[in-house]
Amino acid sequence: MDNVPGMYKINDMSGYKPIFGVRGFWAGSPRNIIFLINGVTQADGFFDMFPLAQFTIPVEFIDRIEVIRGPMSVMYGPGSFFGAINIITDNKQNKFNSLFSASYGSRNTRKVTLRTTGVEGNLSFSLNGGYASSNGLDEPLSKMSSQAHLDKLPPVVNYKDSTQDRLENEYKQFNLHVDYKKFYADVSFHKSRDEIYLIFPSYSDGSEYVREITKINVGYDESFSEFFKLTAKFTYHQFNSRLYFDWWNAHDSGYSSSQSEMYESEIISYLKIMHGLQLTSGIYFKRVSDNLMNAYMHNFSQYAQLCNLDDIDLLSFYSQADYHFMDKFRFVAGFRLEQHRKYDLSRMNNPGLETEKYLSDTYEKDKIEFIPRVAAIYSINDTNIIKFLYGKAISIPSFFQNMDQMAAFRPNLETEKIQTFELNYIAVPLPQFIINTSFFYNILENLIVRQYNLSPQQTLITFSTNAGKMITKGFELTLQTQPIENLFVELSGTYQHTTDERDGFEDINVEYSPHLLGYLKGAYRIHNNIEFSISAHYVDQMDTHWIINQRLGNRTDDYFTVAANFRINDIGGKGWYLNLHGTNLLNEDYLYPTYTSNANWVDKGTTGEPFSLLFTIGRKY
């Protein structure tokens, strides 16, 4: 993801893993880029997020990754605000039936993966399992925070002065995919354990965030004729999490637990109306039920129980036409109608105590949203193509965000909205040489940002707020070439400038929005079985969140990192392979900008990834 033009990441140590910004916008929580695995959304019903820690897929399982930047709500639905990323693990092109690999690397990183596939008549299956763990980063807190900033913490706060053994992680992954004639089923289970820093530095072993996610997807594909095809699918999601706080001066500082069940159903029709004209239409329904959170924060003497009193329903209808005419012209137009139904939610503060207080509220934003999309593609000739793209997307506040608002006695959040205009030109002036240029103009409204504050009574206050209107103008240039048969090179650059249109913010740099991004990728096949690749990534300086006439932290410097991979395949003709992967090879010392989740003690920024090596041995058979 680091090397996708227009994308950049920020890691806040708060349990999400990296969150990616796209073309000038970074939201602070992983809600605005939809991640799918084989077409199944990786969101949960409680937070409605896509943190990478929730679906750590071993790279050995991945066949390809499809990345679409820009608003994709029409076809991908909820979450596809900045873009859509679909991770494909079917490996149908591979000629091996099974794979085993083991890896070891820096910071005691250990990985084991196993894959086996089989075919028996009309039945085919693939079974995947993976395990990974690491000791995490070992960095002094002084690298991220000035002593003056740490001194502002409440007097009762005690903490260790480094992250050593307080950012450990462990991941377990299981997936079974079965195809039988026109039916398919996919069952996956993922358990993650991340030690994190959230709101305060850790006191002893680190705050521990444990997630368990189960997803069951069944589907049916039927081609009734060469003109009509129908797909139906149903997905069940179960989500459980538990966060153990390691704050202040006690290892047992409290905990929060959450759970949710989510159901999705979708019917999609593909209709070929006439030569050159195809129509894709679908009906989508999502229901979230049994949302429940218990929070016990002993340090603050705060206890709460949160739940939804109604099922949370979302209903959508969408349609998109794809029309080819005059051989050189293609026109795509679509729309989505989406309604998020009203629902009641409740919160019990200090249940069972004398200070018990019951709160309830209704999320009332049930307007039917109209979401359009248009694309016009003109092929001047075989080597020159012009595209004009327009898209809109929305992101409805999650159950958790609405709970924050109720607890802080704040009004309902507005729906996030984005519109993108893009002009793209692709040219092939020489064989094996491609030039891809894009001019884009994005309009974003109501981006949701979360705030963490301490009252004078040392009471923790959390709430979300809508930002104003922001506009990004940008340009991307990508050059791809294959000068000789076994060498591939890609060079990309992005310039983007975002402005905040609120009164008084015109001359203030927008937070988490670098102006320049640069990417270099190269791959060379030294021999039939030996491959080497290198990638480099440049990210410009960034400012932090602006609140009440000040920044949450310091501006972070620009940085340049280099990664490389060396691989030997089919050693001795027996299917064995060796792989050596290195990241931040120049050992660049850099920081990610401070975000609200750790603004109480981080002012310099959170530490970037240091030099790392990972060695893998495996066998395909």
C-alpha positions as CSV (number, residue, x, y, z in Angstrom):
1,M,0.0,0.0,0.0
2,D,2.9,2.3,0.6
3,N,3.7,2.3,-3.1
4,V,0.2,3.0,-4.5
5,P,0.3,6.6,-6.0
6,G,-1.6,9.1,-4.0
7,M,-1.7,6.9,-0.8
8,Y,0.3,7.4,2.4
9,K,0.1,6.0,5.9
10,I,0.1,7.1,9.5
11,N,0.6,4.8,12.4
12,D,-0.6,6.1,15.8
13,M,0.1,3.0,18.0
14,S,-3.5,3.0,19.1
15,G,-4.4,-0.5,17.8
16,Y,-5.4,0.1,14.2
17,K,-2.1,-0.5,12.5
18,P,-1.4,1.9,9.7
19,I,-4.3,4.0,8.5
20,F,-4.0,5.2,4.9
21,G,-4.7,8.6,3.6
22,V,-5.6,9.2,-0.1
23,R,-5.0,12.3,-2.2
24,G,-4.7,14.8,0.6
25,F,-7.2,13.4,3.2
26,W,-6.5,11.3,6.3
27,A,-9.5,10.6,8.6
28,G,-7.7,9.4,11.8
29,S,-9.7,6.2,12.0
30,P,-9.9,3.4,9.4
31,R,-13.5,3.9,8.2
32,N,-13.1,5.6,4.9
33,I,-11.4,3.0,2.6
34,I,-13.3,-0.3,2.3
35,F,-11.2,-3.4,2.6
36,L,-12.5,-6.6,1.2
37,I,-11.1,-10.2,1.1
38,N,-12.5,-12.0,-1.9
39,G,-15.3,-9.5,-2.0
40,V,-16.3,-9.8,1.7
41,T,-16.1,-6.6,3.7
42,Q,-13.8,-6.7,6.7
43,A,-15.8,-4.1,8.7
44,D,-17.5,-4.9,12.0
45,G,-20.9,-3.8,13.1
46,F,-19.8,-2.0,16.3
47,F,-17.0,0.4,15.2
48,D,-17.7,0.1,11.4
49,M,-14.0,0.2,10.8
50,F,-11.4,-1.6,8.6
51,P,-8.2,-1.7,10.8
52,L,-5.5,-3.8,9.3
53,A,-5.0,-5.5,12.7
54,Q,-8.4,-7.1,12.1
55,F,-7.5,-9.1,9.0
56,T,-3.8,-9.7,8.8
57,I,-3.5,-11.9,5.7
58,P,-0.3,-13.7,5.2
59,V,1.3,-12.5,1.9
60,E,1.6,-16.1,0.8
61,F,-2.2,-16.4,0.5
62,I,-2.5,-13.3,-1.8
63,D,-2.9,-13.7,-5.5
64,R,-3.4,-10.0,-6.3
65,I,-4.7,-6.8,-4.7
66,E,-7.1,-4.6,-6.6
67,V,-6.9,-0.9,-5.6
68,I,-9.4,1.7,-6.7
69,R,-8.9,5.3,-5.5
70,G,-11.7,7.8,-5.2
71,P,-15.4,7.5,-4.3
72,M,-16.7,4.1,-5.0
73,S,-20.0,4.0,-3.0
74,V,-22.1,3.3,-6.1
75,M,-20.8,-0.3,-6.6
76,Y,-19.0,-1.0,-3.3
77,G,-21.4,0.6,-0.8
78,P,-20.7,1.6,2.8
79,G,-17.1,2.4,3.6
80,S,-15.8,3.1,0.1
81,F,-15.4,6.8,0.7
82,F,-11.8,7.4,-0.3
83,G,-11.5,4.1,-2.3
84,A,-11.9,0.3,-2.4
85,I,-9.2,-2.4,-1.8
86,N,-10.1,-6.0,-2.6
87,I,-7.5,-8.7,-1.5
88,I,-7.9,-11.8,-3.7
89,T,-6.7,-15.1,-2.3
90,D,-8.1,-17.6,-4.7
91,N,-4.7,-18.3,-6.4
92,K,-6.5,-19.9,-9.3
93,Q,-3.5,-19.2,-11.6
94,N,-1.1,-21.1,-9.4
95,K,-0.1,-24.6,-10.4
96,F,0.7,-25.9,-6.9
97,N,-1.7,-27.6,-4.5
98,S,-0.1,-26.9,-1.2
99,L,2.3,-24.4,0.4
100,F,4.2,-24.2,3.7
101,S,6.4,-21.4,4.9
102,A,8.2,-20.2,8.0
103,S,9.7,-16.8,8.6
104,Y,11.9,-15.1,11.2
105,G,13.1,-11.5,11.4
106,S,13.8,-8.4,13.3
107,R,12.3,-7.8,16.7
108,N,11.7,-11.6,17.1
109,T,9.2,-11.6,14.3
110,R,7.9,-15.1,13.6
111,K,5.5,-16.3,11.0
112,V,4.1,-19.7,9.8
113,T,1.7,-20.2,7.0
114,L,0.0,-23.3,5.5
115,R,-2.2,-23.6,2.4
116,T,-3.7,-26.7,0.8
117,T,-6.1,-27.0,-2.1
118,G,-7.9,-29.8,-3.7
119,V,-10.4,-30.7,-6.5
120,E,-12.8,-33.7,-6.5
121,G,-15.3,-33.7,-9.4
122,N,-17.4,-30.5,-9.1
123,L,-16.0,-29.8,-5.6
124,S,-12.9,-27.6,-5.1
125,F,-11.6,-26.2,-1.8
126,S,-8.7,-24.2,-0.4
127,L,-7.7,-24.2,3.3
128,N,-5.5,-21.5,4.7
129,G,-3.9,-21.0,8.1
130,G,-1.5,-18.5,9.4
131,Y,0.3,-17.4,12.6
132,A,2.4,-14.3,13.2
133,S,3.9,-12.6,16.3
134,S,6.4,-9.9,17.1
135,N,8.0,-8.1,20.1
136,G,7.1,-4.8,18.5
137,L,9.1,-1.6,18.5
138,D,11.6,-0.7,21.2
139,E,11.9,3.1,21.3
140,P,12.4,5.6,24.1
141,L,9.4,7.8,24.9
142,S,11.7,10.8,24.6
143,K,11.8,10.2,20.9
144,M,8.1,10.9,20.7
145,S,7.5,13.3,23.5
146,S,9.4,16.2,25.1
147,Q,9.8,16.1,28.9
148,A,7.8,19.3,29.2
149,H,4.9,17.6,27.5
150,L,5.1,14.5,29.7
151,D,5.2,16.8,32.8
152,K,1.8,18.0,31.8
153,L,0.3,14.6,32.6
154,P,-1.7,14.3,35.8
155,P,0.6,13.8,38.9
156,V,-0.8,10.3,39.4
157,V,0.4,9.1,36.0
158,N,3.4,6.7,36.2
159,Y,4.9,5.1,33.1
160,K,7.9,3.2,31.7
161,D,10.3,5.3,29.7
162,S,10.4,3.1,26.6
163,T,8.1,1.0,24.4
164,Q,10.2,-2.2,25.0
165,D,7.9,-5.2,25.3
166,R,4.8,-2.9,25.4
167,L,4.0,-3.1,21.7
168,E,3.9,-6.9,21.2
169,N,1.5,-8.5,18.8
170,E,0.1,-11.9,17.8
171,Y,-2.2,-12.9,15.0
172,K,-4.0,-16.2,14.1
173,Q,-5.8,-16.6,10.8
174,F,-7.9,-19.4,9.4
175,N,-9.9,-19.5,6.1
176,L,-11.8,-22.2,4.2
177,H,-13.2,-21.6,0.7
178,V,-15.4,-24.2,-1.1
179,D,-16.8,-24.1,-4.6
180,Y,-19.5,-26.6,-5.7
181,K,-21.0,-26.1,-9.1
182,K,-22.8,-22.8,-8.9
183,F,-22.5,-22.4,-5.1
184,Y,-19.6,-21.2,-3.0
185,A,-18.9,-20.7,0.7
186,D,-16.2,-18.9,2.6
187,V,-15.5,-19.3,6.3
188,S,-12.8,-17.2,8.1
189,F,-11.7,-16.7,11.7
190,H,-9.2,-14.1,12.8
191,K,-7.8,-13.5,16.3
192,S,-5.5,-10.6,17.0
193,R,-3.7,-9.4,20.1
194,D,-2.0,-6.0,20.0
195,E,-0.3,-4.1,22.8
196,I,-1.1,-0.5,22.2
197,Y,-0.6,3.1,23.5
198,L,-4.0,4.8,23.9
199,I,-4.5,8.2,25.6
200,F,-1.8,7.6,28.2
201,P,1.7,5.9,28.1
202,S,1.7,2.4,29.5
203,Y,2.5,1.7,33.2
204,S,3.7,-1.9,33.1
205,D,3.3,-4.5,30.3
206,G,1.2,-2.4,27.9
207,S,-2.5,-2.0,27.2
208,E,-3.7,-5.1,25.4
209,Y,-6.3,-5.1,22.6
210,V,-7.8,-8.5,21.7
211,R,-10.1,-9.0,18.7
212,E,-11.9,-12.1,17.5
213,I,-13.8,-12.0,14.2
214,T,-15.7,-14.7,12.4
215,K,-17.2,-14.3,8.9
216,I,-19.3,-16.8,7.0
217,N,-20.2,-16.0,3.4
218,V,-22.3,-18.1,1.0
219,G,-23.2,-17.3,-2.5
220,Y,-24.8,-18.5,-5.7
221,D,-23.9,-17.6,-9.4
222,E,-26.3,-18.5,-12.2
223,S,-25.9,-17.6,-15.9
224,F,-29.3,-18.0,-17.4
225,S,-28.1,-17.0,-20.9
226,E,-25.3,-15.1,-22.5
227,F,-27.4,-12.0,-21.8
228,F,-28.4,-12.5,-18.2
229,K,-26.5,-13.5,-15.0
230,L,-27.6,-13.4,-11.4
231,T,-25.5,-13.4,-8.2
232,A,-26.9,-13.8,-4.7
233,K,-24.8,-13.7,-1.5
234,F,-25.3,-13.7,2.3
235,T,-22.7,-12.9,4.9
236,Y,-22.7,-13.3,8.7
237,H,-20.2,-11.4,10.8
238,Q,-19.5,-11.8,14.5
239,F,-17.2,-9.4,16.3
240,N,-15.8,-9.5,19.9
241,S,-13.1,-7.3,21.4
242,R,-11.6,-6.6,24.7
243,L,-9.2,-3.8,25.6
244,Y,-7.3,-4.0,28.9
245,F,-6.1,-0.6,30.1
246,D,-2.5,-0.3,31.5
247,W,-2.7,3.3,32.8
248,W,-1.4,5.5,35.5
249,N,-0.1,3.5,38.5
250,A,-1.9,0.2,38.3
251,H,-1.7,-2.7,35.8
252,D,-5.4,-3.3,36.3
253,S,-6.6,0.1,35.2
254,G,-9.9,-1.3,33.9
255,Y,-11.1,-2.7,30.6
256,S,-13.7,-2.3,27.9
257,S,-15.4,-5.1,26.0
258,S,-17.6,-4.9,22.9
259,Q,-19.5,-7.3,20.7
260,S,-21.7,-7.2,17.6
261,E,-23.4,-9.3,15.0
262,M,-23.9,-8.1,11.4
263,Y,-25.8,-9.6,8.5
264,E,-25.4,-8.6,4.9
265,S,-27.4,-9.8,1.9
266,E,-27.1,-8.8,-1.7
267,I,-28.6,-9.7,-5.1
268,I,-26.8,-8.5,-8.3
269,S,-28.0,-8.8,-11.9
270,Y,-25.9,-8.5,-15.0
271,L,-27.9,-7.8,-18.1
272,K,-26.6,-7.4,-21.6
273,I,-29.3,-5.2,-23.2
274,M,-27.7,-5.0,-26.7
275,H,-24.3,-5.0,-28.3
276,G,-22.0,-2.7,-26.3
277,L,-24.5,-2.0,-23.6
278,Q,-24.5,-3.8,-20.2
279,L,-26.5,-3.0,-17.1
280,T,-25.5,-4.0,-13.5
281,S,-28.1,-3.6,-10.8
282,G,-28.3,-4.7,-7.2
283,I,-30.2,-4.6,-3.9
284,Y,-28.2,-4.5,-0.7
285,F,-29.4,-4.9,2.9
286,K,-27.3,-4.7,6.1
287,R,-28.5,-5.3,9.6
288,V,-26.4,-4.8,12.8
289,S,-27.8,-6.3,16.0
290,D,-26.7,-7.0,19.6
291,N,-24.2,-4.2,19.8
292,L,-23.0,-4.1,23.4
293,M,-20.1,-2.4,25.2
294,N,-19.1,-2.6,28.9
295,A,-16.5,-0.1,30.0
296,Y,-14.8,-0.1,33.4
297,M,-12.2,2.6,33.8
298,H,-11.1,2.4,37.4
299,N,-8.7,5.4,37.2
300,F,-11.5,7.7,36.3
301,S,-14.1,5.9,38.5
302,Q,-16.2,5.7,35.3
303,Y,-18.3,2.7,34.4
304,A,-20.7,2.5,31.5
305,Q,-22.8,0.0,29.5
306,L,-23.7,0.9,25.9
307,C,-26.1,-0.9,23.5
308,N,-28.5,-0.3,20.6
309,L,-32.2,-0.8,21.5
310,D,-33.1,-1.4,17.8
311,D,-31.5,-3.2,14.9
312,I,-29.5,-0.9,12.8
313,D,-30.6,-1.3,9.2
314,L,-29.3,0.0,5.9
315,L,-31.0,-0.5,2.6
316,S,-29.6,0.3,-0.8
317,F,-30.5,0.0,-4.5
318,Y,-27.9,0.6,-7.2
319,S,-27.6,0.5,-10.9
320,Q,-24.8,1.2,-13.4
321,A,-24.8,1.2,-17.2
322,D,-21.7,0.6,-19.3
323,Y,-22.1,1.6,-22.9
324,H,-19.5,1.2,-25.8
325,F,-20.2,3.0,-29.0
326,M,-18.3,4.3,-32.1
327,D,-15.5,1.8,-31.1
328,K,-13.6,4.6,-29.5
329,F,-16.0,5.9,-26.9
330,R,-17.2,4.3,-23.6
331,F,-19.6,5.8,-21.2
332,V,-20.3,4.6,-17.6
333,A,-23.0,6.1,-15.5
334,G,-24.5,4.8,-12.3
335,F,-26.3,5.8,-9.1
336,R,-27.0,4.4,-5.6
337,L,-30.0,5.1,-3.4
338,E,-29.1,4.5,0.3
339,Q,-31.1,4.9,3.4
340,H,-29.9,4.4,7.0
341,R,-32.9,3.8,9.2
342,K,-33.5,5.6,12.5
343,Y,-32.5,3.7,15.6
344,D,-32.5,4.1,19.4
345,L,-29.4,3.7,21.5
346,S,-28.9,3.8,25.2
347,R,-26.1,4.3,27.8
348,M,-26.0,3.4,31.5
349,N,-23.4,5.4,33.4
350,N,-22.1,3.8,36.6
351,P,-24.6,0.9,36.6
352,G,-25.4,-0.5,40.1
353,L,-24.0,2.5,41.9
354,E,-25.7,5.4,43.6
355,T,-24.6,7.7,40.8
356,E,-26.3,5.4,38.2
357,K,-27.7,7.4,35.3
358,Y,-29.6,6.3,32.2
359,L,-29.3,8.1,28.9
360,S,-31.1,7.4,25.6
361,D,-31.1,9.0,22.2
362,T,-32.3,8.4,18.6
363,Y,-30.1,8.6,15.6
364,E,-32.5,10.4,13.2
365,K,-30.5,10.9,10.0
366,D,-32.7,8.7,7.8
367,K,-32.6,10.7,4.6
368,I,-32.5,8.7,1.4
369,E,-29.1,9.6,-0.1
370,F,-28.6,9.9,-3.9
371,I,-25.0,8.9,-4.9
372,P,-24.1,9.3,-8.6
373,R,-21.1,8.2,-10.6
374,V,-20.1,9.1,-14.2
375,A,-17.1,8.2,-16.4
376,A,-16.4,9.0,-20.1
377,I,-13.4,7.2,-21.8
378,Y,-12.2,8.2,-25.3
379,S,-9.6,6.2,-27.2
380,I,-8.0,8.7,-29.5
381,N,-6.0,5.7,-31.0
382,D,-4.4,2.5,-29.7
383,T,-1.8,4.5,-27.7
384,N,-3.7,7.5,-26.4
385,I,-6.7,7.4,-24.0
386,I,-8.5,10.2,-22.2
387,K,-10.8,9.6,-19.2
388,F,-13.1,12.0,-17.4
389,L,-14.3,10.6,-14.0
390,Y,-16.8,12.0,-11.5
391,G,-17.9,10.3,-8.3
392,K,-19.6,10.9,-5.0
393,A,-19.5,8.9,-1.8
394,I,-20.9,9.2,1.7
395,S,-20.0,7.8,5.1
396,I,-22.6,7.5,7.8
397,P,-21.5,7.9,11.4
398,S,-21.0,4.5,13.2
399,F,-22.9,3.3,16.2
400,F,-19.8,3.9,18.3
401,Q,-19.4,7.5,17.1
402,N,-23.0,8.2,17.8
403,M,-22.6,6.8,21.3
404,D,-19.7,9.3,21.9
405,Q,-22.0,12.1,21.0
406,M,-24.8,11.0,23.4
407,A,-22.3,10.6,26.3
408,A,-21.0,14.2,25.7
409,F,-24.5,15.6,25.2
410,R,-23.7,16.6,21.7
411,P,-26.0,16.6,18.6
412,N,-26.1,13.9,15.9
413,L,-23.1,13.9,13.6
414,E,-23.6,14.8,10.0
415,T,-22.9,12.3,7.2
416,E,-19.5,12.6,5.6
417,K,-19.6,13.4,1.9
418,I,-17.0,13.6,-0.8
419,Q,-17.1,14.4,-4.5
420,T,-14.2,13.8,-6.9
421,F,-13.5,15.2,-10.4
422,E,-10.6,13.6,-12.3
423,L,-9.1,14.0,-15.8
424,N,-6.8,11.2,-16.8
425,Y,-4.6,10.8,-19.8
426,I,-2.7,7.6,-20.7
427,A,-0.1,7.5,-23.5
428,V,2.2,4.8,-24.9
429,P,4.7,6.9,-26.9
430,L,7.1,3.9,-27.2
431,P,6.7,0.2,-26.9
432,Q,7.0,-0.9,-23.3
433,F,6.7,2.7,-22.1
434,I,3.5,4.1,-20.5
435,I,2.8,7.6,-19.3
436,N,-0.2,8.0,-16.9
437,T,-1.2,11.5,-15.8
438,S,-4.2,12.6,-13.6
439,F,-5.6,15.9,-12.5
440,F,-8.0,15.6,-9.6
441,Y,-10.3,18.0,-7.7
442,N,-11.9,16.7,-4.5
443,I,-14.5,18.3,-2.3
444,L,-14.9,16.9,1.2
445,E,-17.5,17.9,3.7
446,N,-18.1,16.9,7.3
447,L,-15.1,14.7,7.9
448,I,-15.5,13.1,11.3
449,V,-12.6,13.5,13.8
450,R,-12.5,12.1,17.3
451,Q,-11.4,14.2,20.4
452,Y,-10.0,13.0,23.7
453,N,-10.0,15.5,26.6
454,L,-9.5,15.5,30.3
455,S,-11.8,17.7,32.4
456,P,-10.4,19.7,35.4
457,Q,-11.7,16.8,37.6
458,Q,-9.6,14.3,35.6
459,T,-12.7,12.9,33.9
460,L,-12.1,11.4,30.5
461,I,-14.3,13.1,27.8
462,T,-14.5,11.6,24.3
463,F,-16.6,12.8,21.4
464,S,-16.5,13.2,17.7
465,T,-16.9,16.4,15.6
466,N,-17.5,17.2,12.0
467,A,-14.9,19.3,10.3
468,G,-15.9,21.8,7.7
469,K,-15.5,21.8,4.0
470,M,-12.1,20.9,2.5
471,I,-10.9,21.0,-1.1
472,T,-7.9,19.2,-2.6
473,K,-6.4,20.0,-6.0
474,G,-3.7,17.6,-7.2
475,F,-1.7,16.1,-10.0
476,E,-0.3,12.6,-10.4
477,L,2.3,11.4,-12.9
478,T,3.3,7.7,-13.3
479,L,5.9,6.4,-15.8
480,Q,6.2,2.6,-16.4
481,T,8.8,1.0,-18.6
482,Q,10.3,-2.4,-19.4
483,P,13.5,-1.4,-21.2
484,I,14.7,-5.1,-21.4
485,E,12.8,-8.3,-21.1
486,N,13.4,-9.0,-17.4
487,L,13.4,-5.5,-16.0
488,F,10.4,-3.5,-14.9
489,V,10.5,0.0,-13.5
490,E,7.8,2.4,-12.3
491,L,8.3,6.0,-11.1
492,S,5.4,8.0,-9.7
493,G,4.9,11.4,-8.1
494,T,1.9,13.2,-6.6
495,Y,1.4,16.8,-5.8
496,Q,-1.7,17.8,-3.8
497,H,-2.8,20.9,-2.0
498,T,-5.7,20.8,0.5
499,T,-7.4,23.9,1.8
500,D,-9.9,24.2,4.7
501,E,-12.8,26.4,3.5
502,R,-14.1,27.4,7.0
503,D,-13.9,31.0,7.9
504,G,-10.6,31.8,9.6
505,F,-8.9,28.6,8.4
506,E,-7.9,29.8,4.9
507,D,-4.3,30.3,5.7
508,I,-3.9,27.3,8.1
509,N,-2.2,24.2,6.7
510,V,-4.6,21.3,6.7
511,E,-3.6,18.5,9.1
512,Y,-2.2,15.1,7.9
513,S,-2.0,16.2,4.3
514,P,1.5,16.1,2.7
515,H,2.0,18.1,-0.4
516,L,4.4,15.8,-2.2
517,L,4.5,12.0,-2.5
518,G,7.0,10.0,-4.5
519,Y,7.3,6.3,-5.4
520,L,9.8,4.2,-7.2
521,K,9.5,0.5,-7.9
522,G,11.8,-1.8,-9.8
523,A,11.9,-5.6,-10.4
524,Y,14.5,-7.6,-12.2
525,R,14.6,-11.3,-12.9
526,I,18.2,-12.2,-12.7
527,H,17.6,-15.8,-13.7
528,N,14.5,-17.9,-14.3
529,N,14.3,-18.7,-10.6
530,I,16.0,-15.6,-9.1
531,E,14.2,-12.3,-8.6
532,F,15.1,-9.0,-7.1
533,S,12.9,-6.0,-6.4
534,I,13.3,-2.6,-4.8
535,S,10.9,0.2,-3.8
536,A,11.4,3.7,-2.5
537,H,8.8,6.0,-0.9
538,Y,8.9,9.7,-0.2
539,V,6.4,11.5,2.1
540,D,6.4,15.3,2.6
541,Q,6.2,17.0,6.0
542,M,2.8,17.0,7.8
543,D,1.0,19.2,10.3
544,T,-1.1,17.8,13.2
545,H,-4.7,18.4,14.0
546,W,-5.6,22.1,14.7
547,I,-7.9,22.7,17.7
548,I,-8.5,25.9,19.7
549,N,-5.9,28.0,18.0
550,Q,-3.1,25.4,18.4
551,R,-1.7,22.2,17.0
552,L,-1.9,18.9,18.9
553,G,1.8,18.4,18.3
554,N,4.8,19.4,16.2
555,R,5.1,19.3,12.5
556,T,6.8,16.1,11.3
557,D,9.7,16.2,8.8
558,D,9.5,14.6,5.4
559,Y,11.1,11.2,5.0
560,F,12.4,8.8,2.4
561,T,12.4,5.0,2.9
562,V,13.7,2.1,0.8
563,A,12.7,-1.5,0.8
564,A,14.0,-4.5,-1.2
565,N,13.2,-8.2,-1.7
566,F,15.4,-11.0,-2.9
567,R,13.9,-14.4,-3.9
568,I,15.1,-17.7,-5.1
569,N,12.4,-20.0,-6.5
570,D,12.2,-23.7,-7.0
571,I,15.5,-24.6,-5.4
572,G,16.7,-27.9,-6.8
573,G,13.5,-28.2,-8.8
574,K,11.7,-29.4,-5.7
575,G,9.4,-26.4,-5.0
576,W,11.5,-25.0,-2.2
577,Y,12.1,-21.2,-2.1
578,L,14.0,-18.6,-0.1
579,N,12.9,-15.0,0.4
580,L,14.7,-12.1,2.1
581,H,12.7,-8.9,2.6
582,G,14.2,-5.7,4.0
583,T,12.4,-2.4,5.0
584,N,13.8,1.0,5.8
585,L,17.2,-0.2,4.5
586,L,18.7,3.3,5.0
587,N,17.5,3.2,8.6
588,E,15.8,6.6,8.2
589,D,14.8,8.0,11.6
590,Y,11.3,9.5,11.0
591,L,8.0,10.2,12.9
592,Y,4.3,10.1,12.1
593,P,2.3,13.1,13.2
594,T,0.5,13.1,16.6
595,Y,-3.2,12.2,16.5
596,T,-5.9,12.9,19.1
597,S,-5.7,9.4,20.6
598,N,-2.3,10.1,22.1
599,A,-2.2,13.9,22.2
600,N,-2.1,13.9,26.0
601,W,1.5,12.9,26.0
602,V,2.9,12.8,22.4
603,D,4.0,16.1,20.9
604,K,7.0,15.2,18.6
605,G,5.1,12.4,16.8
606,T,4.9,8.6,16.9
607,T,7.9,6.6,15.8
608,G,8.2,5.2,12.3
609,E,9.3,1.7,11.3
610,P,13.0,1.1,11.8
611,F,15.3,-1.0,9.7
612,S,13.9,-4.6,9.5
613,L,14.8,-7.9,7.9
614,L,12.5,-10.9,7.4
615,F,13.8,-14.3,6.2
616,T,11.4,-16.9,4.8
617,I,11.8,-20.4,3.7
618,G,8.9,-22.3,2.1
619,R,7.8,-25.0,-0.2
620,K,5.2,-25.3,-2.9
621,Y,4.1,-28.8,-3.8
